[in-house]
Amino acid sequence: MVDRGKDHAHIRLVIVNGTVYMEKFDRPVFQTRDVFTVWGILQLLRLYPGQLPDVDLMIECGDKPKFLKEDYDKQNVVPPVFHYCGDDSSYDIVFPDWSYWGWPELKIKPWEVIKKDLEEANNVTKWENREPYAYWKGNAKLGRRPELVKCNLSEEHDWNARIYAIDWQKERRAEGFKNSDLTDQCTHKYKIYVEGNAWSVSEKYILACDSVTLIINTHFYDFFTRSLVPTVHYWPINENQECRSIKFAVDWGNHHPEKAKEIGEQGSRFVQTEVQMKYVYDYMFHLFSEYSKLLRYKPTVPANATEVCSESLVCSGVGMKKRLKLQSLVKSPSVTGPCNMPNPYEPAALQEFLERKGNLTRQVELWESSYNTGVSKFETDV
């Protein structure tokens, strides 16, 4: 069954007796996603040496989920393929994306390094002293982002949004990404998260800024985002009228500064404490462990695979790619084992959690509707 995923995967990765073997398929990978994904798995083995089971897995390095539920039934078995995101309509196995170990093409540091930098940046400009607008900066050509650009300040409207579209190629050639430093972007009280072709790696950086994260209705999720709760960790934005929704969110937050600040801090605290690299590795460890139990054969080294190790990947890298690998290198094994896997949600508890999230989002939509029709002027509170 694993072999059937070859038609969609970019790489096959096999762990046998603690050694990693990789087979690359003849399918182009965007930038160095595959290299840094494999690098992350190698660091997992350095953190927990001798504790990982033998596994045989396929990894897809694109944006959108590949295995749609509508294409499979009981007679058509779904190939198990690991991918960076999923949605309610797909079967892809969700796995941490490459950027946790760095993104050399955009000069973004490994997550453990950049989140400390962002924490320090939060102390430079306190929330009370930030610009009272919603900020977004990025590639505006992807997915639903062209709609967001329409919310920018114009002669006709001020939707309380400040949108900055970037051409990454021009940015790289002209400024070397000097104008795109993430630590220089914690200057507004509100920051917008909008998906690209699918999920975006930017969400964790946006949440870490202490700003109120305005999340435009998402269709995709990565391995941690389903734990986020509206009006607790972020403010939900209605994608069907996002300009009006952004304006309301900013007006509401400026009218309720203490509560808005609290939401921003709670979102930031979530990614600082719950998405630290130790837990990213623990998620990977448990995912591999549970996955290995489903294999009905003992993994062996594929004929076309080559052995990879941290040393070989470091030595083969140059410039920024090498620096990021050295920054994210696990220096020594963990003195403690992986965290204990929590019990899965009981169906009733999961349903209650999902209903709570839905009810909180609907409550915001009701407030917004009342405000836009002149019925209410912020008499309600979270």
KOLTOR-999620 format. One line per 5 residues: number of its first residue (from 1); their letters; for each residue x, y, z of C-alpha. Coordinates in nm, 4 decimals. Layout:
<recs>
NUM	A	X,Y,Z | ...
</recs>
This chain:
<recs>
1	MVDRG	0.0000,0.0000,0.0000 | 0.2877,0.2400,0.0789 | 0.4213,0.1901,-0.2758 | 0.0960,0.3253,-0.4166 | 0.1803,0.6680,-0.2766
6	KDHAH	0.4792,0.6948,-0.5108 | 0.2659,0.8535,-0.7818 | 0.2083,1.1585,-0.5616 | 0.5083,1.1722,-0.3263 | 0.8311,1.3631,-0.3781
11	IRLVI	1.0472,1.1444,-0.1555 | 1.0421,0.8067,0.0117 | 1.2096,0.7904,0.3501 | 1.2913,0.4656,0.5295 | 1.4343,0.4297,0.8781
16	VNGTV	1.5997,0.0932,0.9451 | 1.7815,0.0334,1.2748 | 1.8160,0.4071,1.3341 | 1.9637,0.4826,0.9916 | 1.7788,0.7003,0.7397
21	YMEKF	1.7592,0.6160,0.3701 | 1.6011,0.8440,0.1106 | 1.4754,0.7871,-0.2404 | 1.3943,1.0972,-0.4455 | 1.1363,1.0640,-0.7182
26	DRPVF	1.1481,1.2424,-1.0516 | 0.9101,1.5146,-0.9429 | 1.0229,1.8752,-0.8902 | 1.0175,2.0098,-0.5348 | 0.9713,2.3806,-0.4671
31	QTRDV	1.2931,2.5282,-0.3292 | 1.4495,2.3074,-0.0554 | 1.1379,2.1816,0.1187 | 1.2439,1.8193,0.0840 | 1.5970,1.8794,0.2118
36	FTVWG	1.4861,2.0584,0.5279 | 1.2042,1.8098,0.5894 | 1.4553,1.5243,0.5852 | 1.6902,1.7332,0.7978 | 1.4156,1.7668,1.0601
41	ILQLL	1.3654,1.3911,1.0709 | 1.7387,1.3413,1.1153 | 1.7295,1.5765,1.4136 | 1.4467,1.3728,1.5617 | 1.6741,1.0680,1.5563
46	RLYPG	1.9510,1.2685,1.7230 | 1.7119,1.3794,1.9958 | 1.5780,1.0282,2.0635 | 1.8535,0.7929,1.9416 | 1.7611,0.4261,1.9349
51	QLPDV	1.3966,0.4976,2.0227 | 1.2423,0.5378,1.6784 | 1.0811,0.2314,1.5211 | 1.1597,0.1208,1.1668 | 0.9288,0.3034,0.9263
56	DLMIE	0.8690,0.3282,0.5531 | 0.6899,0.6447,0.4460 | 0.6141,0.8700,0.1522 | 0.6309,1.2479,0.1824 | 0.4566,1.4985,-0.0442
61	CGDKP	0.6132,1.8471,-0.0377 | 0.3527,2.0572,-0.2209 | 0.0893,2.2938,-0.0896 | -0.2505,2.1286,-0.1240 | -0.3628,1.7909,0.0118
66	KFLKE	-0.3607,1.5224,-0.2575 | -0.5881,1.2443,-0.1353 | -0.9474,1.3628,-0.1504 | -1.2078,1.1584,0.0332 | -1.4437,1.1709,-0.2617
71	DYDKQ	-1.1924,0.9728,-0.4683 | -1.1796,0.6756,-0.2309 | -1.4174,0.4147,-0.0966 | -1.3857,0.0785,0.0827 | -1.2617,-0.0883,-0.2356
76	NVVPP	-1.0149,0.1889,-0.3186 | -0.7602,0.1998,-0.0350 | -0.5962,0.5342,0.0396 | -0.2145,0.5365,0.0118 | -0.0578,0.6691,0.3361
81	VFHYC	0.1331,0.9836,0.2412 | 0.2712,1.2465,0.4801 | 0.2033,1.6086,0.3983 | 0.2257,1.9521,0.5591 | -0.1471,2.0189,0.5867
86	GDDSS	-0.4908,1.8646,0.5591 | -0.8543,1.9620,0.5391 | -1.1910,1.8044,0.6111 | -1.2063,1.6629,0.2589 | -0.8713,1.4834,0.2478
91	YDIVF	-0.6813,1.1875,0.3938 | -0.3254,1.3270,0.3914 | -0.1236,1.2520,0.7084 | -0.0397,1.5911,0.8584 | 0.3268,1.6445,0.9415
96	PDWSY	0.5315,1.9530,1.0493 | 0.6527,2.1603,0.7553 | 1.0141,2.2299,0.6591 | 1.0257,2.5847,0.7996 | 1.0650,2.4611,1.1576
101	WGWPE	1.4278,2.4005,1.0627 | 1.4652,2.7171,0.8528 | 1.3679,2.8575,0.5155 | 1.6905,2.9571,0.3387 | 1.5295,3.1006,0.0254
106	LKIKP	1.3535,3.3642,0.2395 | 1.6317,3.3851,0.5003 | 1.3967,3.2776,0.7782 | 1.5693,3.1258,1.0788 | 1.4716,2.7940,1.2430
111	WEVIK	1.1600,2.8183,1.4581 | 1.3379,2.7786,1.7919 | 1.5602,3.0753,1.7016 | 1.3036,3.3039,1.5379 | 1.0429,3.2616,1.8108
116	KDLEE	1.2968,3.3890,2.0660 | 1.3713,3.6829,1.8372 | 0.9991,3.7543,1.8075 | 0.9575,3.7369,2.1849 | 1.2309,3.9988,2.2204
121	ANNVT	1.0724,4.2105,1.9454 | 0.7462,4.2128,2.1403 | 0.9258,4.3959,2.4194 | 1.0600,4.6617,2.1832 | 0.7175,4.7934,2.0861
126	KWENR	0.4538,4.7254,2.3502 | 0.1005,4.6532,2.2313 | -0.0319,4.9850,2.3642 | 0.2168,5.1768,2.1482 | 0.1594,4.9907,1.8239
131	EPYAY	-0.0265,5.1166,1.5172 | -0.4040,5.0635,1.5660 | -0.4503,4.8873,1.2310 | -0.4478,4.5356,1.0841 | -0.1205,4.4489,0.9090
136	WKGNA	-0.0391,4.1918,0.6432 | 0.2677,4.1488,0.4249 | 0.3390,3.8702,0.1781 | 0.2830,3.7202,-0.1654 | -0.0558,3.8601,-0.2636
141	KLGRR	-0.0964,3.6488,-0.5776 | -0.1750,3.3172,-0.4079 | -0.5148,3.1656,-0.3347 | -0.7626,3.4064,-0.1769 | -0.5084,3.6796,-0.1126
146	PELVK	-0.6046,3.9020,-0.4089 | -0.9355,3.9557,-0.2267 | -0.7484,4.0713,0.0826 | -0.5601,4.3336,-0.1187 | -0.8951,4.4987,-0.1913
151	CNLSE	-0.9201,4.5801,0.1809 | -0.6150,4.8064,0.1697 | -0.6358,5.1776,0.2372 | -0.7674,5.3699,-0.0642 | -0.9228,5.7046,-0.1460
156	EHDWN	-1.2664,5.5429,-0.1210 | -1.2300,5.3305,0.1928 | -1.0316,5.2828,0.5083 | -1.1025,4.9299,0.6247 | -0.8449,4.9608,0.9044
161	ARIYA	-0.6110,4.7350,0.7059 | -0.2564,4.8047,0.5889 | -0.1650,4.5529,0.3184 | 0.1846,4.5222,0.1670 | 0.2197,4.2928,-0.1333
166	IDWQK	0.5652,4.1450,-0.1934 | 0.7295,4.0091,-0.5037 | 0.9745,3.7743,-0.3348 | 1.2064,3.7566,-0.6365 | 1.2400,4.1353,-0.6538
171	ERRAE	1.2733,4.1539,-0.2761 | 1.5579,3.9056,-0.2830 | 1.7422,4.0766,-0.5687 | 1.6948,4.4339,-0.4524 | 1.7156,4.4218,-0.0742
176	GFKNS	1.8203,4.0725,0.0203 | 1.5010,4.0473,0.2276 | 1.6093,4.3380,0.4482 | 1.2546,4.4737,0.4332 | 1.0989,4.1388,0.5240
181	DLTDQ	1.2556,4.0665,0.8627 | 0.9818,3.9060,1.0715 | 1.1067,4.0726,1.3889 | 1.0406,4.4140,1.2330 | 0.6750,4.3300,1.1711
186	CTHKY	0.5440,4.3319,1.5305 | 0.4471,4.6985,1.5045 | 0.0685,4.6836,1.4655 | -0.1968,4.5915,1.7197 | -0.3553,4.3513,1.4698
191	KIYVE	-0.2048,4.1121,1.2176 | -0.3917,3.9239,0.9469 | -0.3516,3.5588,0.8605 | -0.4827,3.4496,0.5217 | -0.4208,3.1186,0.3489
196	GNAWS	-0.2302,3.0959,0.0221 | -0.2751,2.8003,-0.2110 | -0.3470,2.6036,0.1062 | -0.2263,2.6594,0.4637 | 0.0610,2.9024,0.5162
201	VSEKY	0.3706,2.8588,0.7319 | 0.3283,3.2270,0.8265 | 0.0596,3.1534,1.0858 | 0.2997,3.0675,1.3682 | 0.5069,3.3816,1.3048
206	ILACD	0.1952,3.6005,1.3004 | 0.0587,3.4480,1.6212 | 0.3938,3.4991,1.7984 | 0.3804,3.8790,1.7604 | 0.1543,3.9582,2.0604
211	SVTLI	-0.0753,4.1319,1.8106 | -0.4373,4.0210,1.7822 | -0.4281,3.7676,1.5005 | -0.7202,3.8176,1.2638 | -0.7682,3.4801,1.0958
216	INTHF	-0.9711,3.4825,0.7763 | -1.1839,3.1668,0.7736 | -0.9459,2.8782,0.7121 | -1.0042,2.5724,0.4954 | -0.6790,2.3919,0.5765
221	YDFFT	-0.4949,2.3023,0.8964 | -0.1478,2.1988,0.9974 | -0.0584,1.9797,1.2949 | -0.1334,2.2342,1.5704 | -0.3847,2.4921,1.4460
226	RSLVP	-0.7019,2.2973,1.5252 | -0.6312,2.3612,1.8947 | -0.6703,2.7373,1.8483 | -0.9944,2.8827,1.9876 | -1.1619,3.1957,1.8429
231	TVHYW	-1.1791,3.5013,2.0749 | -0.9256,3.3218,2.2978 | -0.6182,3.2865,2.0727 | -0.7370,3.4839,1.7683 | -1.0242,3.6844,1.6202
236	PINEN	-1.2243,3.5181,1.3372 | -1.2740,3.7079,1.0102 | -1.5634,3.6288,0.7774 | -1.4199,3.5476,0.4339 | -1.7468,3.6405,0.2618
241	QECRS	-1.7124,4.0047,0.3680 | -1.3564,4.0232,0.4887 | -1.3048,4.3984,0.4464 | -1.6036,4.4834,0.6642 | -1.5086,4.2048,0.9018
246	IKFAV	-1.1516,4.3351,0.9393 | -1.2783,4.6871,1.0020 | -1.5163,4.5618,1.2709 | -1.2439,4.3548,1.4390 | -1.0102,4.6539,1.4613
251	DWGNH	-1.2879,4.8896,1.5763 | -1.3915,4.6346,1.8408 | -1.0342,4.5854,1.9602 | -0.9651,4.9588,1.9780 | -1.2855,4.9949,2.1807
256	HPEKA	-1.1875,4.7017,2.4092 | -0.8076,4.7451,2.4345 | -0.7580,4.5322,2.7447 | -0.9450,4.2355,2.5996 | -0.7810,4.2765,2.2595
261	KEIGE	-0.4378,4.2829,2.4201 | -0.5265,3.9673,2.6135 | -0.6258,3.7830,2.2947 | -0.2992,3.8841,2.1298 | -0.0955,3.7698,2.4289
266	QGSRF	-0.2796,3.4385,2.4564 | -0.2225,3.3589,2.0896 | 0.1445,3.4444,2.1269 | 0.1747,3.2418,2.4472 | 0.0178,2.9421,2.2737
271	VQTEV	0.2831,2.9183,2.0028 | 0.5650,3.0085,2.2411 | 0.4757,2.7322,2.4897 | 0.2760,2.4712,2.3002 | 0.4671,2.4830,1.9715
276	QMKYV	0.8202,2.4715,2.1109 | 1.0515,2.2390,1.9215 | 1.0511,1.9744,2.1956 | 0.6793,1.9256,2.1340 | 0.7207,1.9384,1.7560
281	YDYMF	0.9659,1.6498,1.7848 | 0.7380,1.4663,2.0275 | 0.4518,1.4951,1.7793 | 0.6770,1.3511,1.5091 | 0.7916,1.0711,1.7407
286	HLFSE	0.4399,0.9606,1.8323 | 0.3186,0.9956,1.4744 | 0.5954,0.7668,1.3469 | 0.5422,0.5242,1.6355 | 0.1688,0.4883,1.5726
291	YSKLL	0.2195,0.4733,1.1973 | 0.4773,0.1953,1.2315 | 0.2235,-0.0206,1.4156 | 0.0072,-0.0236,1.1027 | 0.2815,-0.1575,0.8753
296	RYKPT	0.2331,-0.5256,0.7977 | 0.5913,-0.5807,0.6886 | 0.9398,-0.5046,0.8136 | 1.0818,-0.2002,0.6315 | 1.3893,-0.2643,0.4190
301	VPANA	1.6191,-0.0319,0.2276 | 1.4794,0.0459,-0.1215 | 1.7085,-0.0401,-0.4116 | 1.7277,0.3228,-0.5287 | 1.7661,0.4801,-0.1839
306	TEVCS	2.0794,0.6387,-0.0432 | 2.1800,0.6765,0.3199 | 2.1541,1.0274,0.4617 | 2.2807,1.1671,0.7900 | 2.3164,1.5056,0.9552
311	ESLVC	2.6862,1.5241,0.8790 | 2.6427,1.4598,0.5081 | 2.3644,1.7185,0.4755 | 2.5671,1.9816,0.6600 | 2.8749,1.9167,0.4493
316	SGVGM	2.6733,1.9335,0.1272 | 2.5212,2.2688,0.2199 | 2.6668,2.6138,0.1593 | 2.5870,2.9671,0.2736 | 2.2480,3.0224,0.4334
321	KKRLK	2.1431,2.6585,0.3872 | 2.4398,2.5398,0.5895 | 2.3968,2.8087,0.8574 | 2.0330,2.7189,0.9151 | 2.1160,2.3516,0.9492
326	LQSLV	2.3829,2.4296,1.2058 | 2.1393,2.6556,1.3947 | 1.8774,2.3801,1.4102 | 2.1189,2.0942,1.4752 | 2.0265,1.8860,1.7798
331	KSPSV	2.3475,1.8977,1.9796 | 2.2818,1.6070,2.2157 | 2.0177,1.3465,2.2996 | 1.7290,1.4499,2.5217 | 1.7768,1.3716,2.8904
336	TGPCN	1.4061,1.2888,2.9057 | 1.1942,1.0757,2.6800 | 0.9088,1.1960,2.4617 | 0.6010,1.3255,2.6400 | 0.3234,1.0778,2.7081
341	MPNPY	0.0650,1.0591,2.4337 | -0.2633,1.2018,2.5725 | -0.5754,0.9961,2.5420 | -0.7768,1.0711,2.2279 | -1.0884,1.2809,2.2561
346	EPAAL	-1.4035,1.0968,2.3464 | -1.6556,1.1607,2.0670 | -1.8794,1.3685,2.2946 | -1.5879,1.5800,2.4221 | -1.4607,1.6409,2.0688
351	QEFLE	-1.8064,1.7423,1.9550 | -1.8367,1.9791,2.2504 | -1.5004,2.1395,2.1669 | -1.5948,2.1850,1.8003 | -1.9339,2.3282,1.8950
356	RKGNL	-1.7675,2.5738,2.1318 | -1.5407,2.6996,1.8535 | -1.8335,2.7261,1.6150 | -2.0491,2.9097,1.8681 | -1.7751,3.1619,1.9439
361	TRQVE	-1.7291,3.2341,1.5730 | -2.1038,3.2743,1.5227 | -2.1192,3.5083,1.8217 | -1.8583,3.7346,1.6597 | -2.0578,3.7273,1.3353
366	LWESS	-2.3708,3.8346,1.5240 | -2.1869,4.1228,1.6905 | -2.0482,4.2255,1.3554 | -2.3904,4.2137,1.1912 | -2.5443,4.4210,1.4705
371	YNTGV	-2.2640,4.6751,1.4479 | -2.2846,4.7090,1.0697 | -2.6623,4.7594,1.0806 | -2.6370,5.0172,1.3600 | -2.8177,4.8007,1.6160
376	SKFET	-2.5210,4.7758,1.8549 | -2.2202,4.9938,1.9341 | -1.9987,4.7474,2.1177 | -2.2211,4.6964,2.4219 | -2.1288,4.3273,2.4074
381	DV	-1.8050,4.1759,2.5304 | -1.6213,3.8457,2.4923
</recs>
